[in-house]
Each structure stands twice: as C-alpha cells, then as structure tokens.
C-alpha cells in the first residue's frame, strides 16, 4: 500500500521551493511507496476548503508532517517552521516510519 503525500503551497511563498527540493531528496529510493500530489492553493476559498496550514505544507496520509492542526483563521499565508523548513532527512524519517507502520499493520 502506497502512502499519500500531498504538497500544498502557493507560488508567491518564498519557502515552497526549498521544501519541494527537500521532499524530492527525501523520497529518492522509495518512490515506489509514494503517491504524490502537488496542490497549488490559489485563493482563500481553496485554503478554507482544504483547511490549509500555510505554505508550504506537507501532508502524509492526510496528516501534517509535524502534526500541526489547522489554524482558527484559515487564509493564504506563509507557514512559519520554528526550526526552519524540515530537512530531507526529517521528511524521509517520517515517511519511513509510516511505511514501516503500514507494513506492520498488514501482517
């Protein structure tokens, strides 16, 4: 069973390219386990509909990479990561944890 990764962002966010690069580095070698979707958030309506966490956001099987919940006032905003944009290593670690969990659940 593949894990679903959804990458949400808007074009004018200066951090979205760095996160995307880190994501692509993270999935090298495990692409067969991943179903990837890139979602451009173009307006407030879409942000509210998707409960947008800010740009960039990385959802794995529908849950935020870092466990964040939607803010009270959903809008188009650049997301603040207290420790900076997650590194490729951090992203890969989380993906591998989920892959291993899913594999163990199928036994």
N, C-alpha and C positions, 0 to 999 in steps of 0.2 A: 504494500500500500504506500503510495507516494504522500509526502507531506506537501501541503499547500502553502506557498509563500506569496503574500501579496505585498507589493511595494507601492505605497501611496505617497504622492508628492505633488507639488505644483512647481511649474517652470521657474518662477522668479525666486524660489528659495535657494540661497547660495550653498546650502549644505547637501542638497539632494544628490549631486554628482559624487561627492565623496562617499556617501552611504552606499550608492549604487556600485561604485568600484569595490568597496569593501564586501558587499554582498556577493558580487561575481567572483571575487577571490575566495570567499568562504565556501562556495559551492563547487569549486574545482575538484573534480574527482568523485563527487557524489551527485552529479547531475541526474542520474537515473532514478534517484529517490525523490526528486523535486518536481513539483508542478508550479510554475512561476507565472505570476500575473502582475503587470505594471499598470497602475491606475493613476491617471492624472486627475487631480482634483481641480476643476476649473472654476467653480463658483460656490457660494455659500450653501445653496440648496443641496449640491452633491456632498459637501462637507457634512451637513447635518444628517443627510440620509445614511451616510457611511459611518457616522459617529467618529469623524476624523480626529486623530490625536495630534495633528500638526505635521508639518513637512520637515524632513522625511519620516515616514512611519513604516515599520516592517512588522507585518502580521504573519505569524506562523500558525497554521490551522485555525485562523480567526482570532488569535490572541497576540497581543503586543509582545514584541521581543523581550522587553523589560518588565512586562506585567502592568503597564500603565492602563488606567481606565479613562474613558472619555471625560473631557472637562465639562463643567456645567454649561459654559457658553462656547459652543462649537462654532468655529469660524476658520477662515483661511489664515493660518499663522505659521511661522517657522517654529519648529519644535526646539526646545532647549534640552540638551542632554547634559546633566551635571558633570559627568566625567568625559564629555566630548562625544563625538559621533562614535558609536560602537565599532570596534576594530573587526577586521575579518576573522581574527581568532575568536573573539567573543561571539560573533554571529555563528561561526562554524561549530563552536562548543555547544551552543543552544540547539542547533539543528541536529547534531549527532545525538544529543540527549533525547530528543523527540523521536528520532529514527530508532534508537535503541529501545525506548519505551514502547513504541508501536510494535516492534518486533517481539518484545517480551509479552505483550498483551495478546499476540496471535498464537502463542504456544498453548 
